[in-house]
Amino acid sequence: MMKFLQRVLLGLACIALIQPPAFAQQQALPSLGDASSRIISPQLERRIGEAFLKQLHSQMPTSNDPLIKYYVQRQLIDLVQYSDLREAILSVVVVDDENINAFAAPGGVVGINLGLLLYAEDVHEYSSVMAHELAHLSQRHFARGIEEQRNQTIPNVAAMLAAVLIGIAGGGDAALAAMSTVQAASYANQMRFSRDRETEADRIGMNTLVRANHDPSAMSRMFERMQRAYRFTRRPPEFLLTHPLSETRIADARNQALDLPRGNYSDSLDYRLIRVRAETHFQKNPAQAIELYRKRLRDQPNDTASSYGLAISLSKNDQHEEALDRVESLLNINPQSILYNAAFAELLIAADRTNLARDLLSHQLVINPDNLPLSMLYAEALNKLELHEEAEAVLERQSKAHPIDVDVWFELAETAGLAGNITGVHLARAEYFYLHGSFHRAIQHLEYAQRLVRRTNPPLVAKLSQRIQDLRTAIRMSQS
């Protein structure tokens, strides 16, 4: 974990020196009159967020389930339009961990553990956590915390920055040991958001829920359940360490919800389906999972989410016929659902009915052009049919649409290899390692690609030379 801390500091030191790739977006100008921008500008926050993302990818396992990633991103984008956040979200991360956690890092990085989906019983409880994290971003709590500590020495500020990032990432016991080196006052006041900032994030997040037609009382429900579940545990989850609960805070959330307008709230079927996908991901024994969902269906025969979970579990247990029948019956009810179509294609591929999966996905991509989960499954189907060049073209389009998605670059590298495009393999791997903060390995693959195209593509050689030089400069500066 100390290596992680050192790498975070390294990333913060050198991220501004790296020339952004061609797909990088221009940054917005800082807001005039924002006192916190004197020390931590929105541009610097963005760079911190980019550095944090690299360290997160290198240290934490992230989910590669395209449907879960798609839902989390779409749900957050929908929530953002009702929030006070005006800057664009840089990235949405789903950590493959069944412990409850959610975080918002400087520069617009928002993430969850898969465990949050297991723990939040409905979309309103889930959204209450996400609205709270968006409030931390919209109120620039990170920058305001730095502003309050502007009289600290530079080393102390650097240590506090690294500690905040480790805490956000859910570093565990080793992270806590590393963070204990920061001065006690800084730890108490800056490592974890202050009590006032937590209360402010609750209040602003609750207003976001109301505007988005989510139940504001879900926030206090979520708090109460977490407090009950972890009251007697030796070590609470990372979310409670970085967002400490108190009876007063829970009561404030409950009372505030009573004063807000009420609506007619219902749960989201899509949320329930994604929650089941997360649930099946962590189930080790498909046969036991099958029994679990059959029992739920005996109790509630019309429970769509349980039927969805049963189909996934049956497929994992190689009981493909019943799995396909169940998802096809759901698809017949709602033939436009991306979640149903993608799941059906996923099960068709698992059942070696790949031609049918390809045809289904091809049709759906006409309706939903370049949709990420549909495209990823389409590339998988094409590869299984040994149509590797077509699959590579699909993934290349996704790499342009989602340039910081590590899973897209990983699959593109693998597919380029199957297609015999060795240059493409190295270019994709270079981007993959760059997004993990592994600059030396990125340079290695860029140099391999450069040698392969030296005589045939001079413009690409020049572009690769500049990128290599930028990365080398960043490495030298970090070692000086």
LOKE-117806 format. One record per atom (N, C-alpha, C): residue in one letter; x, y, z. Coordinates in steps of 0.2 Angstrom, whole numbers, plus 5000, padded with zeros to 4 digits. Example, Ala and Ser with C-alpha at 12.3 -4.5 7.8 and 13.67 -1.06 7.14 Angstrom:
A506649725039 A506249785039 A506649845039 S506449895035 S506849955036 S506450005039 
//
This chain:
M500449945000 M500050005000 M500450065000 M501050065003 M501550125003 M501750134996 K501850084992 K501950094985 K501350124981 F500750114983 F500150144980 F500250214982 L500350234988 L500450304990 L500950344986 Q501550304985 Q502050344982 Q501850354974 R501450304972 R501250304965 R500750364964 V500350374969 V499850424969 V500250494968 L500750504973 L501150564973 L501450574966 L501750514963 L502050514957 L501550544952 G500950514952 G500450534947 G500250604947 L500250634954 L500050704954 L500550744952 A501250724953 A501750764951 A501850764943 C501750714940 C501850704932 C501250714928 I500650704930 I500050704926 I500050764921 A500250824924 A500150884920 A500750894915 L501250844915 L501750854910 L501650804904 I501150764905 I500950714899 I500550744894 Q500750744888 Q500250774883 Q499650734882 P499050764883 P498450714882 P498450684875 P498150624875 P498050594868 P497550644864 A497550624858 A497150664853 A496350664855 F496150614859 F495450614860 F495250654866 A495750684870 A495650724876 A495150784875 Q494750794879 Q494250854878 Q494550914881 Q494450974878 Q494651034881 Q494351044888 Q494751074892 Q494451094899 Q494151154899 A493651154904 A493251224905 A493651274909 L493551334908 L493851384911 L493651384919 P494051404923 P493851404930 P493351454932 S492851444937 S492351494938 S492751554942 L492551614939 L492851674943 L492451684949 G492851704954 G492551714961 G492551654965 D492851594963 D492851534967 D493451544971 A493451554978 A494051554982 A494451494982 S494151434982 S494551374982 S494951364976 S494751404970 S495151394964 S495851424964 R495951474969 R496551504970 R497151454971 I496951394974 I497451344976 I497351284972 I496751254971 I496551204967 I496051224962 S496351234956 S495851254951 S495451194948 P494951204945 P494551144941 P495051104937 Q495451144933 Q495951104929 Q496451054933 L496651084938 L497051044943 L496750984946 E496050994948 E495650944950 E495550894945 R495450914939 R495450864933 R496050824932 R496650854933 R497250814932 R497350764938 I497150784944 I497150744950 I496650684949 G496050694946 G495650644944 G495950594939 E496250614934 E496550574929 E497150534932 A497550564937 A498050524940 A497750474945 F497250494948 F496850444953 F496550384949 L496350394943 L496050344939 L496550294937 K497150314936 K497750274934 K497950224940 Q497950254946 Q498150224951 Q497550174953 L496950194953 L496450144954 L496450084950 H496550094943 H496550044939 H497149994940 S497650024942 S498249984943 S498249944950 Q497849964955 Q497749934961 Q497149894963 M496549914960 M495949884962 M495649854956 P495349794957 P494949754952 P494349794950 T494249804944 T493549834942 T493149784938 S492549794938 S492049754935 S492149764927 N492149704924 N492049704916 N491449684913 D490849684918 D490249674915 D489949734912 P489849724905 P489649784901 P488949814903 L488549764905 L487849794907 L487849824914 I488249804918 I488249834925 I488549904924 K489149904920 K489449974919 K488950024915 Y488649994911 Y488150034907 Y487650064911 Y487350024915 Y486750044920 Y487050104925 V487550084928 V487850134933 V488050204930 Q488250204924 Q488450264920 Q487850294918 R487350264915 R486750294913 R486350324919 Q486250284924 Q485950304930 Q486250374933 L486850374933 L487250434936 L487150494931 I487150484925 I487050534920 I486350564921 D485950524922 D485250544923 D485150584929 L485550564934 L485450594941 L485850664941 V486350664937 V486750734936 V486350784934 Q485950774929 Q485550834926 Q485050864931 Y484950834937 Y484550854942 Y484950884948 S485650874947 S486050904953 S486350974952 D486750994956 D487051064955 D487751054952 L487950994950 L488550984946 L488551014939 R489051064938 R489051094931 R489651064927 E490151034930 E490651004926 E490450934924 A490850914918 A490650854916 A490950794920 I490650734920 I490950684924 I491550654920 L492050644923 L492650614919 L492650544918 S492450504923 S492350434923 S491950404928 V491650354927 V491250314932 V491550244932 V491750224938 V492050164940 V491650114944 V491650054942 V491350004946 V491849954949 V492049954955 V492549914958 V492249844960 D492549794958 D492349724959 D492449704966 D492049724970 D492149714978 D491449714981 E491349654985 E490649654987 E490549694994 N491049724996 N490949775002 N490649834999 I490149865004 I489849935002 I490349985002 N490350024996 N490750084996 N490550124990 A490550194990 A490450234985 A490950294986 F491150324980 F491650384981 F491650434976 A491850494977 A491850544972 A492550574973 A492950574968 A493650594968 A493650664964 P494150704966 P494250774962 P494250764955 G493950814951 G493950814944 G493450774941 G492950744945 G492350714942 G492350644941 V492750604945 V492750534945 V492250514951 V491850464949 V491350444953 V491350364953 G491250334958 G491350264958 G490950224963 I490850164962 I490450124967 I490850054968 N490750024973 N490849954974 N490249914971 L490349854968 L489749814967 L489349804973 G489649804979 G489349784985 G488749834986 L488849894984 L488249944985 L487649924981 L487649894976 L487149864972 L486749804976 L487149774980 L486949714984 L486549744990 Y486849804992 Y486549824999 Y485949874998 A485949914993 A485349964992 A484849924989 E484249924993 E483749874991 E483249904986 D483249964984 D482949994978 D483250044975 V483050074970 V483350124966 V483450184970 H482950204974 H482950264978 H483550264983 E483650204987 E484150204991 E484850204988 Y484950174982 Y485550174978 Y485650254976 S485150284973 S485250354971 S485350394976 S485150384982 S485350434988 S486050434989 V486350374989 V487150374989 V487450414984 M487250404978 M487550434972 M487450504972 A486850534974 A486650604975 A487150634980 H487250604985 H487650624990 H488450634988 E488650584984 E489350594981 E489350654976 L488850654972 L488850714967 L488850784971 A488550784976 A488550844980 A489250864983 H489650814984 H490350824986 H490650854980 L490550834974 L490850864968 L490650934967 S489950944967 S489651004965 S489851064970 Q489951044976 Q490151094981 Q490951104982 R491251064978 R492051064977 R492351054984 H492051004988 H492350994995 H493050984995 F493350944990 F494050934990 F494450994990 A494251044985 A494651104984 A494551144990 R493951144993 R493751194999 R494151165005 G494251105006 G494651075011 G495451095010 I495651095004 I496351125003 I496451195005 E495951235003 E495851305004 E495951315011 E495551285015 E495551295023 E496251275026 Q496651235022 Q497351215025 Q497851255021 R497751305018 R498251345014 R498851365017 N498851365024 N499451385028 N499851325029 Q499651265028 Q500051205029 Q500651205024 T501251175026 T501751165022 T501651125016 I501951125010 I501851085004 I501951015006 P502450995010 P502450915011 P501750895014 N501550935019 N500950915023 N500350915018 V500250955013 V499750965009 V499750905004 A500450885002 A500550824997 A500350765001 A500450755007 A500350695011 A499550695012 M499250745013 M498550745014 M498150725007 L498450755002 L498150734995 L498150664994 A498750634995 A498850564994 A498350524999 A498350545005 A497850505010 A497150515008 V496950565005 V496250575003 V496150524997 L496550514993 L496450474987 L496450404989 I496850384994 I496850314997 I496250305000 G495950345004 G495350335008 G494750335003 I494750374998 I494250364993 I494250294989 A494850274988 A494950204985 A494750144989 G494650154995 G494450105000 G495050065001 G495650095004 G496250055004 G496250005009 G495849995014 G495849945019 G496349955025 D496549905028 D496949915034 D497649945033 A497949925027 A498549955025 A498550025024 A497950045021 A497850115019 A497850155025 L497450135030 L497450165037 L498050175040 A498550125039 A499150135042 A499550185039 A499550185032 A499850235028 A499650305030 M498950315031 M498650375032 M498850405039 S499050365044 S499150385050 S499750425051 T500150425045 T500750465045 T500550545044 V499950555042 V499750625041 V499650655048 Q499750715049 Q499650745056 Q498850735058 A498750725064 A498150715067 A497650765065 A497750825065 A497250875064 A497050875056 S497550865052 S497450855045 S496950795044 Y497150745047 Y496750675046 Y496050685048 A495950725054 A495250725056 A494850775052 N495150835050 N494850885046 N494750875039 Q495250845036 Q495350845029 Q495250775026 M495550725029 M495550655026 M494750635025 R494350635030 R493650625030 R493350695029 F492850695025 F492550755025 F492250785031 S492250845033 S492050865039 S491350855040 R491150855047 R490450845048 R489950895045 D490250955044 D489851005041 D489750995033 R490250965030 R490250955023 R489850895022 E489850845026 E489350785026 E488650805026 T488550845031 T487850875032 T487650915025 E488050955023 E487950995017 E487750945011 A488250895010 A488150845005 A487450805006 D487250785012 D486550755013 D486050805011 R486050865013 R485550915011 R485450925003 I486050935000 I486050954993 I485850884989 G486150834991 G485950764988 G485150754989 M484850764994 M484150754995 M483750794990 N483950864989 N483650904985 N483650874978 T484250844976 T484350814970 T483850754969 L483750714974 L483350664974 L482650684972 V482350734975 V481750764974 V481650784967 R482150824964 R482050844958 R482050784953 A482450734954 A482450674950 A481850624951 N481350644955 N480850604957 N481050534961 H481550544965 H481650484969 H481450504977 D481350454980 D481150464987 D481650484992 P481550554994 P482150584999 P482150545005 S481650505008 S481750475014 S482150415013 A482350395007 A482850335006 A483550345009 M483750415009 M484350425012 M484450405019 S483950425023 S483950405030 S483850325031 R483450295027 R483350225027 R484050185026 M484350215021 M485050185019 M485550195025 F485550255028 F485950265034 F485750215040 E485150215041 E484950175047 E485150095046 R485050075040 R485150005039 R485949995039 M486350035037 M487050025037 M487250035045 Q486950075048 Q487150085055 Q486950015059 R486349985058 R486149925061 R486649865059 A486749865053 A487149805050 A487849805053 Y488149865054 Y488849875056 Y488949895063 R488449895067 R488549925073 R489049895078 F489049825077 F489449785082 F490049755078 T490149775072 T490749755068 T491449785071 R491949745070 R492549775073 R492849825068 R492749815061 R492949865056 R492349875052 P492149935052 P491549955047 P491849965040 P491349965035 P491549965028 P491850035026 E492250035021 E492550095019 E492050155019 F491450145016 F491050205016 F490850235022 L490850195028 L490650225034 L491350255037 L491950235035 L492550265037 L492550335034 T492450345028 T492450405024 T491850445025 H491250415027 H490650455028 H490350435035 P490750455040 P490450435047 P489750455048 L489350405051 L488650415053 L488650435060 S488150465062 S487950485069 S487150485070 E486950475076 E486250475077 E485950545075 T486350595076 T486150665074 T486050675066 R486550645063 R486550655056 R485950615053 I485850555055 I485250515053 I484550545054 A484550575060 A483950615062 A483850675058 D484350705056 D484350765052 D484050745045 A484350695042 A484150665036 A483350645036 R483150615041 R482450595042 R482050655042 N482250705046 N481850765047 N481750805041 Q482350815037 Q482350855031 Q481850825026 A481850755025 A481450725021 A480750735022 L480550745028 L479850755030 L479650825028 D480150875027 D479950945025 D479950945017 L480150895014 L480250905006 L479550875003 P479450894997 P478850874993 P478850794992 R478350764993 R478250694992 R477950674985 G478150624982 G477850604976 G477650524976 N477450504970 N477250434970 N477850394967 Y478150354972 Y478850324970 Y478750244969 S479050224964 S479050154963 S479750134961 D479950064963 D480550044961 D480650034954 S481350034952 S481550024945 S481649954943 L481349924938 L481449864936 L482149854933 D482449904930 D483149894927 D483549894933 Y483449934939 Y483949924944 Y483849854947 R483249834948 R483249764951 R483649714947 L483549714940 L483949674936 L484649674937 I484949744937 I485649754938 I485849724945 R485449734950 R485649714956 R485649634956 V485249604953 V485249524952 V485949504948 R486149544943 R486749534940 R487349534944 A487349584949 A487849594954 A487849534959 E487249514960 E487149454965 E487449394962 T487249374956 T487449314953 T488249314952 H488549374951 H489249384950 H489649354956 F489349364962 F489749344968 F489449274970 Q489049244967 Q488849174969 Q489249124966 K489549084971 K490149034969 K489848974966 N489248954968 N488948894966 N488348904962 P488348894955 P487748904951 P487148864953 A487248804955 A486748754957 A486348784963 Q486748804968 Q486448844974 Q486048904972 A486348944967 A485949004965 A485348984962 I485348934958 I484748904954 I484148894960 E484348864965 E483848844970 E483648904974 L484048954975 L483849014978 L483349054974 Y483449064967 Y482949094963 Y482349054962 R482348994962 R481748954961 R481348964967 K481648964973 K481248974979 K480949044979 R481349094977 R481049164976 R480449164972 L480449124966 L479949124962 L479349084964 R479449034968 R478949004972 R478549044976 D478949094980 D478549144984 D478249194980 Q478549214975 Q478349274970 Q478349254963 P477949214960 P477949184954 P478049244948 N477849304949 N477949354944 N478549394945 D478949374949 D479549424950 D480049414945 T480049464940 T480449464934 T481149464936 A481449504941 A482149504943 A482349434945 S481949394948 S482149324950 S482149284944 S481749294940 S481749244934 S482349264930 Y482549324929 Y483149354926 Y483749314929 G483749324936 G484349284940 G484349214939 L483749184938 L483749114937 L484049094930 A483849134925 A484149124919 A484949124918 I485149174922 I485949184922 I486249124925 S485949104931 S486249044935 S486148984931 L485648974927 L485548914923 L486048914918 S486148964915 S486648964909 S487348954912 K487548974918 K488148964921 K488248884923 N487648854924 N487648784925 N487548744919 D487648774913 D487548734907 D486848714906 Q486348744909 Q485648724907 Q485348774903 H485648774896 H485548824892 H484848834889 E484448774888 E483748784885 E483348824890 E483248804896 E482848834901 E483048914902 A483748924902 A483948994903 A483749034897 L483749004891 L483549044885 L482849054885 D482449004887 D481749014887 D481449064891 R481849074897 R481649124902 R481749194900 V482349204897 V482549274895 V482149284889 E481949234884 E481549254878 E480849274880 S480649244885 S479949264888 S479949334890 L480449354894 L480549424896 L480649474890 L480949454885 L481149494879 L480449504875 N480049454875 N479449454872 N478949514875 I479049514881 I478649574885 I478849644883 N479549644883 N479849714882 N480449704877 P480249694870 P480749684865 P481249744864 Q481149804867 Q481549854866 Q482149864871 S482049824876 S482449824882 S483149804880 I483649854881 I484349834880 I484649784885 L484349784891 L484549734896 L484349664894 Y483749664892 Y483449594890 Y483849574883 N483949614878 N484249594872 N484949574873 A485349614877 A486049594879 A486049534882 A485649524887 A485649464891 A485449404887 F485049404882 F484849354878 F485449334873 A485749384871 A486349374866 A486849344870 E486949364876 E487449334881 E487349264882 L486749244883 L486549174884 L486649134878 L486449164872 L486549134866 L487249114864 I487649164866 I488449144865 I488649094869 A488449094875 A488649034880 A488348974878 A487748974874 A487448904872 A487748884865 D488248924863 D488548904856 D488048914850 R487548964851 R487048984846 R487349054844 T487949054842 T488249124840 T487949164834 N487749124829 N487449154823 N486849194825 L486449164829 L485849194832 L485949254836 A486549254840 A486749314844 A486949364840 R487349344835 R487649404830 R487049434826 D486549394824 D485949434820 D485549474825 L485449454831 L485049494836 L485449554837 L486149554839 L486449614841 L486549654835 S486649634829 S486749674823 S486049714822 H485549684823 H484849714822 H484849774828 Q484949754834 Q484949804840 Q485449864839 L485949854836 L486449904835 L486249954829 V485749934825 V485449974820 V484950024824 I484649994829 I484150034833 I484550074838 N485150054841 N485550084846 N486250084844 P486350134839 P487050134836 P487650144841 D488150094841 D488750104845 D488550094852 N488050064854 N487850054861 N488450014864 L488750034870 L489349994872 L489249924874 P488749904878 P488649834880 P488449794874 L488049814869 L487849784863 L488449774859 S488849824858 S489449824854 S489949774857 M490049774863 M490549724866 M490349654865 L489649644866 L489449574865 L489449554857 Y489349604853 Y489349594846 Y490049574844 A490549604847 A491249594845 A491449524848 E491149504854 E491249434856 E490949384852 A490349394849 A490049344845 A490449344838 L490649394835 L491049394829 L491749364830 N492049374836 N492649334837 N492549254838 K492049244841 K491849164841 K491749134835 L491449174830 L491349154823 L491949164819 E492549184822 E493149194818 E493149254813 L492749294814 L492649354810 L493049414814 H493749404815 H494149444819 H494149514816 E494249524810 E494349594807 E493749634808 E493149604808 E492549644809 E492449654816 A492649614821 A492649624828 A493149684830 E493649684826 E494149734828 E493949804826 A493549804820 A493249874818 A492749894823 V492349844826 V491849864831 V492149894837 L492749864839 L493049884845 L493449954844 E493749964838 E494050024837 E493550084837 R492950074835 R492450124836 R492350144843 Q492250084847 Q492150094854 Q492750124858 S493350114855 S493950144858 S493950224857 K493650244852 K493550314851 K493050344855 A492450304855 A491950334859 A492050334867 H492450284869 H492550274876 H493350264877 P493650324876 P494450314876 P494750294883 I494350304888 I494750284895 I494350224898 D494050184894 D493750124896 D494350064895 V494650044901 V495149994900 V494949934897 D494349914898 D494049844895 D494049854888 V493849904885 V493849914878 V494549904875 W495049934878 W495749934875 W495949854876 F495849824882 F496049754883 F495749714877 E495149714876 E494749674871 E495049694864 L495149754863 L495449774856 L496149744855 A496549744860 A497249714859 A497149644858 E496749604862 E496649534860 E496349524853 T495849564851 T495549554845 T496049564839 A496449624840 A496949634835 A497449584834 G497549544839 G498049484839 G497749434835 L497049414836 L496749364832 L496649384825 A496649454824 A496549474817 A497249474813 G497749464817 G498449464814 G498649534813 N498349584816 N498649654816 N499049664822 I499749654821 I500249654827 I500349734829 T500349774824 T500349844826 T499749864830 G499149844828 G498549864832 G498649834839 V498949774840 V499049744846 V499449794851 H499949814848 H500449864852 H500149924854 L499749954849 L499450024850 L498950014855 A498549964855 A497949954860 A498249934867 R498849894867 R499149884874 R499449944877 A499749984872 A500050044875 A499550094878 E498950094876 E498350134879 E498150104885 Y498150034885 Y497949994891 Y498350014897 F499050004895 F499550014901 F499550094903 Y499450134898 Y499450204900 Y498850224905 L498350194904 L497750204908 L497850174915 H498350124916 H498550094922 H499150134925 G499350184922 G499950224925 G500550184924 S500650134920 S501250094918 S501550124912 F501950184913 F502150224907 F502750184904 H503150144907 H503750114904 H503450054899 R502950024902 R502649974897 R502250004891 A501950054893 A501650094887 A502150114882 I502750144884 I503250164879 I503550104876 Q503550044879 Q503849984876 Q503449964870 H502749964871 H502249944866 H502250004860 L502350064862 L502350114857 L502950104852 E503550094855 E504150084852 E504050024847 Y503749964849 Y503649904845 Y503249934839 A502649964840 A502249984835 A502650034830 Q503050074833 Q503450124829 Q503950084824 R504250034826 R504649994822 R504249964816 L503649944818 L503249904813 L503049954807 V502950014809 V502650064804 V503150114801 R503750104803 R504250154801 R504350174794 R504250124790 R504350134783 R503650144779 T503150124782 T502450134779 T502050184781 N502150214787 N501650264789 N502050324793 P502450364789 P502750414793 P502350464798 P501750484796 P501350524800 P501250494807 L501150424807 L501050384813 L501650384817 V502250374814 V502850374817 V503050434821 A502850494818 A502950554821 A502550564827 K501950544826 K501450544832 K501650504838 L501850444836 L502150404841 L502750424845 S503150454841 S503850484844 S503650534849 Q503150584847 Q502950634852 Q502650604858 R502250554857 R501950524863 R502450494868 I502950454865 I503450424868 I503950474872 Q504050534869 Q504450584872 Q504050614878 D503450624877 D503050654883 D503050604889 L502950544888 L503050494893 L503650494896 R504250494892 R504850494895 R505050554899 T504850614897 T504950674901 T504550664908 A503950644908 A503550634914 A503950584919 I504250534916 I504550484920 I505250524923 R505550554919 R506150594921 R506050644927 M505550684926 M505350734931 M505150704937 S504750644937 S504550614943 S505150584947 Q505750564944 Q506350534947 Q506850584949 S506750654947 S507250704949 S507150734956 
//
